Amino acid sequence: MDESEYSHYETTWGSDGMLHRNVDYRKENLLLWQQQTSSAVHLNDIDSIVYKADVVCLQQLRKKVQVPATERNTFVNWLVSNRRTDIIDLLILAKQNEQILDGMNDPWYYRVEDSYHFQVLDEIVSKCKAYTSGSLLDRYALQMVRALCALREYQECAWYWDSIKAQIPDNVVRKMAELKAASALYKTGRQEEALEIYAKYGDVASIRAVNGGQIENELEFVYEHCPNSPYIEGEIQKWLIYFGDDSTQKSFKNGYTWEWDAKKLDGLLTVAHRAVKERKAKNMAMWYYTLAALYDIKAEPYKAKAYLERGEKYRKDPFLRDSYRVLQMWIDAQTSIYNLAYEQRLMTGLMWLDHKIKTEATASTYSKLNYDRISKREYTDDNRDVYQITANTFYWNDAMRRLLLRVVCPRMHEAGKYVREIQLANMAENSLVRTDGYSGEMFVIMDRLSYKDTRNYYTRIYRPHDALDRFLNSHGRTDKYYWYDILATKCLRERRYEKALVYLRQIPVNYQQKLSVYPYMDKQPFSYDMQTFKTDSLLAPDYKLHFAETMVRHEQTMRRHHDPNTRADAQIQYALGLRNSVHRCWPLTRYSSNLEHNHIMRPVPDIPYPEDSTVYRHDEYIKLSENLINEAVQLYTDKEQAAKQLRKLLFYQRIMDSYSDTETAEDIRLHCDKWRDYAQMRRHSLAVN
C-alpha cells in the first residue's frame, strides 16, 4: 500500500464487498501540523499550503514572495515570522516526491533507468539521508521510504527503516511511513514483520495481498499478530452496528439468518472467546462487551448477561462504560420479571438516558431535525420522515427508543400493562423533541388499544400513581386537546357516541384545524352511495362533533319513537353513518386513509391485539350497516316511504319485487326501460305460475 502524506482519503474493499478501511490521514496530518506549529494557526490555512499549494508557490514562499492566495494565511505568517525555512524546504521536497510518484503511477509511464524521474528521486534520497536529527525527522523518513520504494531499492529501504524507526514518534507520519516500509519488508522476505505492521493498523487489503487473498477471518488474523491493534476496536464496532440493524436482528431471532451473516457472526465469536481466554489484549472489557453483544444478537440474552457481568470488573474508558450501561439496560429488559423492582431500575436508567440526550444533543442535532428549540415548533406528520431519520441516528435517543419500543413496550403489552406501555412509548417518541400529528411509534402502539385502556392512561396523566408515572408524564405528550381528540375518535370507532360528545364539545375549532386529517373532513357522513363522492369544505369545523350528535339523535329515535316508519328512517340514517365512518368519511374513526401505518420507518414488533381492542372494524361495520338497513326496511308500515328509502339505496329490484304498486315503482318504470321490462316479465311469470 502506498501511504502518501498527501493521499488524504483511502478506502479499501475486500472481495466480500465489505469496507475494510476508511482512513483520513489528511485530517490527522493537519492536526499534527497545528500541534507542531501553533494552535492559532487555522487548519484550513495549513491545508491550503500543505495539500493545495504547488511546487512553484512553495518556492516563491521560500523566497518570501507573497502570492495572492496566501495573503492572509496564518500558517504562512507563522512560517515567515518564525523563519521556518526548514519546513518550507520539507514541503517542497514532499511535493516534488509526490509529483514524481504520480508520474510513475501513470498507466502510460515506461520505466527507464537514469531517467529524469530517477534523477529527482536520487536527489530526494540524498537530502533525506542528510537530515539525521531534528523536529522534521519523521517527515523526512516518510519521504525517504517512499522514494526508495519507488526506486525499488527495497533492501536499502528495509535497512533504513530498521535504523531510524526507534527515533520516529508514534503519530500519523509514523503510521504512513511504517505502512510503506512494510511493503519493503515483504519484498525482502520479512513477511511476518510486514504482516505485524499491517495487522497493527488493520490494513486488511495488504494482509490479503501478502497471503494471496486466503484469509478466513481477518479479525482473528489481526488479533494473532497484534492483539492490541487499534483496528480491532473499530472493526468490532463496525460489525456490531451491522448486526444491530433491525432486519438483521429479526432474522437471527426468527432463525432464518443468511449463511454469510451467520458465518461472520461465528467468526467474531471465535475471536472474542479466544481473546477472553488468552488475556493477551489490554482492553479485556471490550472483549467481554463484544461477547455479550454478539450473544444478544443471537437471541441468547442470558448468555449475554453472564458475559457482561464478567466484564464489569475490568477498567473501561467513558465510552465503553456508557456502552456497558446501555447494553445492561437492554439485556435487563429482556430477562427481568416486570415487577416493582424492575420498574425502579428502569426509571433510574431512563433518567440517566434522558440526561445523556439533553446534554449530548448539540445545536447540530436540532439543526438536522429542522427543529426550533426557541419557538418549540412541533413535528407533524408532514415532516415525520425527517424526525425519524435524525432521531434514530442520534445515539442516545436511538438507544432509548430501541430499548422502549423494541423490548419494554411489547413485554408490557403481553403483561396487560397497557397504561405503562403507552407512557413508555410516549417518552420514546417525545424525549428529544416534542412531536405532533398522529403517526409515529407511540401512536401506533396506542392505536391498538381500546377506548377503555386509553382512558385509563389519560387518567394517570392527571392522577399519577407513583414516581414513575410522574417521570414519564413529564417526558411525554400530555396536552389535553391532543388526547381528547384521540379518546373521542376511539369512542366513535366503538360506537360510544354519547361518550364522544364529552370530549368533542371541549375541542376548539382552531385546534381541529391543526390536524393533518382536517382537509379530508369534507364528505357528508349520512349520504347515500351516489352522494359520498361530493365534497364540501364547510363540513370540516366540528366535523366529529356534528356526526356524534346526529348519531345520538338517531339512536334515541330508534329506541323511543312511537312511529315505526320514523324509527326505520332513523335506523337507515344510523346505518349510513356507521358505514361511512369507516369508509368514505374515514377521518371520523382514524387518522390515515390506509389501514396500515406507512409512516413508521422501523415497524413496531408484532403485538397481538387484546380481545377488547377495536382498531378499525371496517369489515365488521360494513356488514352491520347492511344488516341494520335490512332490519329497518322490515319496520316500515308505509310502503311508499319504504320504497323511497330503497330507491335512495339503489335497491331497484327489491322495489319491483316487493313494492311494485307504489308511486315510486311506477316512476322508476316510466323513466327506465330496463326496470319496465323487468316488471313486465315478472308479471308474466307470476301469471303463468
Disulfide bonds with the S-S distance in Angstrom:
none
